[in-house]
Amino acid sequence: MRPHVDRCAPDLPRVARITDTWEENYRTRTFVLDLRMEARPGQFVMVWLPGVEERPLSLISGDPVSFTVARVGPFTTALHRLQAGDRVWVRGPYGNGFQIRGEHLLCVAGGYGVAPMLFVAREALATGRRVTAVIGARTAEDLLFTQRFAELGCPVITTTDDGSAGMRGLATDGIRHVLERKPVDEVYACGPHPMLEAILQLCQAERLPCQLSWENRMRCAMGICGTCELDGWLVCREGPVQRWTPEEKS
Ligand SMILES: Cc1cc2nc3c(=O)[nH]c(=O)nc-3n(C[C@H](O)[C@H](O)[C@H](O)COP(=O)(O)OP(=O)(O)OC[C@H]3O[C@@H](n4cnc5c(N)ncnc54)[C@H](O)[C@@H]3O)c2cc1C
């Protein structure tokens, strides 16, 4: 059965049922809902569990709505306990999302940042572009989605801090590995802040445009409360994606 189409105002939470959920690795699960919404890669939804909390999660897809969640605290632990048939409340989509540009995209992901990158890759490939993926993690067991990118037909470079899978090193080492071999038009990335800061520096040095998705603590997601402010920038309204181009002063 097709998931029902979302026709409500995006700021009102809508109830949805989990239709499928599975383990991705020892602390990460994917959830698929019986809901669809028009969403761009890089946008996120606010997911509410009554009596627990409401938290932002990036979309892997808007049709059906699906997301991948790492268990880090009370909300994500409660979400991991849910099974197919259980209900969640969802509002959104929020945020600016990525702009798909150029012929050859380099998608770089750290941790659960692979979720929006998979959405970027699918959209880019659907419009005839080429995508290479760099997926970084601390160890082999933290790696996510390498198979799913490979199934899309993307070359995948994996890096681990301890060398237990792929190249030993950081995601930026994986980026350098790609840049030495083929030209890239734009870099897309989502992951921890230190990774994004290193990628920004690398792209500025290489004069290569990049789009980086920044996360921060968030409450209203509508630009009202200011909780997610980062250096004077509202992540929920003006972000989470920030684009840098060589034309800008660096
Ligand atoms: C735009 C956006 C998209 C996101 N997409 C995803 C996603 O696709 N999958 C996913 O697993 N998580 C995602 N997150 C993060 C997710 O919202 C948090 O992991 C979640 O809020 C943790 O809630 P909790 O109650 O389980 O843990 P908490 O007790 O709230 O936090 C546990 C630990 O995580 C840290 N933390 C919590 N939220 C953040 C944050 N936003 N940035 C950095 N550190 C944080 C806390 O400081 C603490 O150390 C996203 C966040 C944002 C802002």
The ligand as an ORCA input file, in Angstrom:
! r2SCAN-3c Opt
* xyz 0 1
  C      19.425     19.061     11.267
  C      19.757     17.843     12.085
  C      19.686     16.601     11.502
  C      19.975     15.447     12.259
  N      19.896     14.228     11.654
  C      20.157     13.122     12.364
  C      20.060     11.831     11.741
  O      19.748     11.720     10.547
  N      20.333     10.763     12.510
  C      20.698     10.866     13.827
  O      20.950      9.852     14.457
  N      20.804     12.063     14.429
  C      20.532     13.184     13.727
  N      20.627     14.400     14.335
  C      21.032     14.473     15.742
  C      19.874     14.062     16.605
  O      18.858     15.037     16.570
  C      20.435     13.875     18.023
  O      21.288     12.767     18.021
  C      19.346     13.638     18.992
  O      18.757     14.897     19.208
  C      19.863     13.073     20.277
  O      18.777     13.029     21.181
  P      18.843     12.117     22.485
  O      17.772     12.584     23.418
  O      18.854     10.696     22.097
  O      20.263     12.435     23.080
  P      20.735     13.723     23.918
  O      20.766     13.347     25.361
  O      19.964     14.937     23.536
  O      22.206     13.842     23.344
  C      23.172     12.796     23.497
  C      24.522     13.303     23.060
  O      24.467     13.773     21.700
  C      24.829     15.139     21.633
  N      23.930     15.804     20.659
  C      22.591     15.835     20.711
  N      22.094     16.510     19.676
  C      23.159     16.911     18.955
  C      23.318     17.651     17.767
  N      22.283     18.119     17.100
  N      24.565     17.883     17.323
  C      25.625     17.432     17.984
  N      25.541     16.714     19.099
  C      24.327     16.462     19.586
  C      24.623     15.688     23.014
  O      25.456     16.806     23.279
  C      24.992     14.501     23.862
  O      26.381     14.392     23.981
  C      20.345     15.564     13.621
  C      20.428     16.832     14.197
  C      20.135     17.962     13.446
  C      20.226     19.310     14.083
*
